[in-house]
Amino acid sequence: MALSSDRLAKLVGGELLRATGACPKRAIHDSRRVEHGDLFVALPGHRTDGHLHVADAFERGACAALVSDVSRLPDEAHDVIWVSDPLSALQTWAADHRQRLTGDCIGITGTNGKTTVKRMLRHFLEDHLRTYAAPHNYNTEIGLPLALLSMPADAHVGLFELGTEHPGDIHTLAQILRPSGAVLTSVGPGHLEGLGTVEQVAAEKWSLVESLPPSATAILSAESPHLLQRASRARCRTLTVGFSQGDVRARLLHTTPIQIELSEEQVTLRAPLLGEHNGLNLLLASVTARELGVPWALIKEKANTLSAEPHRLQLLTAPFGRLL
C-alpha cells in the first residue's frame, strides 16, 4: 500500500524534486525520530521550523521529504515534494491511506481517560485481533495523520485518540479518520480557553458520534450527563456504560486495586490499577472489547495483567517507602 514519491506528489498536488523512486514507509515530523525509509514532514513549530532539520532527517535515513521551502535544501536531500502547505498535504495523504485500509478504526475522545482507555482496549484486543494503537497521545491535526499512516494494512482494528482545543477540531480529525466506531470517556472543563463552556466541550466531543455511519456503535460514559442526554439523538447505535446508570451497569467493588462486577454478565474484573476513575476506564474498555468480539473469559484474564499508563497514577517503590 506504500505510495511512491511520484504518486504521493500527485496525490497532494505537489512538485517532486530530485526523484529517485522512493516509497516512504511512514511519515515523521520530528527529525530525531526518523528511521531508514521514513518521509520527513517539515512543519513550522512553536520553537523551531522543520525546514531547519531536513539535513538531519536525511542523515538519519529519510528517503523523502515534504516541504514548503526549497531554498535551503541540503545536497543529500532527494524525493523532495514541494507543496504550499505540508500539514494539509499530510492530512490528504492520511485520508487517502484510510480509504485503502480494510480494518476498523475506533475513535476515542473525552476530556479525561482517552490514552488509558486506548491502552486498556489494545491490551484486551491484541490476543484476539491484529490490533494497532496510535503511539503516545497522537491526537491532534498533526499527530492523528502521522499515527494513521503507520497503521498496517493487515490490521483488523486501529485505535486512535481525537483531541480538541477549538471548535471543529474533532470534526476535522474525524473526516480524516472515518471512524467505524467510537468511545466517549467523559465531558468536563477541559480546554475552556478555546471552547468556552462545558456545554461547548460536550458538543465538540459529540461531533465524533455525528461522524459515524448508521451501522456504527458509540460507547458512551453514562457518568457524563452531557453524553447521556445526547444518546437518543444519535443516528447510530449507542451503548451507555456506567456505575449509577446506563445500558450496561457495573458495581465498583474496590478501588485499590480496581475490582468491578457486571452482574448481568456474571463477570467480575480485577485490575492492578488505582482509583475510581480507572474503574470507569476499565468498564468502558472491557465493554468495547466485548462489542468487538472478545469473549468475557479472555477480557477477565487480560484485566489481571493490565499495567498503569506511565506518569498516570503509578504506585512506585522508593527507598523511603512508596510514592504515588
Buried (B, 14 or more C-beta within 10 A) or exposed (E): EBBBBBEBBEBBEBEBBBBEEBBBBBBBBBBEEBEEBBBBBBBEEEEEBBBBBBBBBBEBEBBBBBBBBBEEBBEEBBBBBBBEBBBBBBBBBBBBBBEEBEBBBBBBBBBBBBBBBBBBBBBBBBEBBEBBBBEEBBBBBBBBBBBBBBBEEEBBBBBBBBBBEEBEBBBBBBEBBBBBBBBBBBBBEBBEEBBEEBEBBBBBBBBBBBBBEEEBBBBBBBBBEBBBEBBEEBEBBBBBBBBEEBBBBBEBEEBEBBBBBBEEBEBBBBBBBBBBBBBBBBBBBBBBBBBBEBEBEBBBEBBEEBEBBEEBEEEEEEEEEEEE
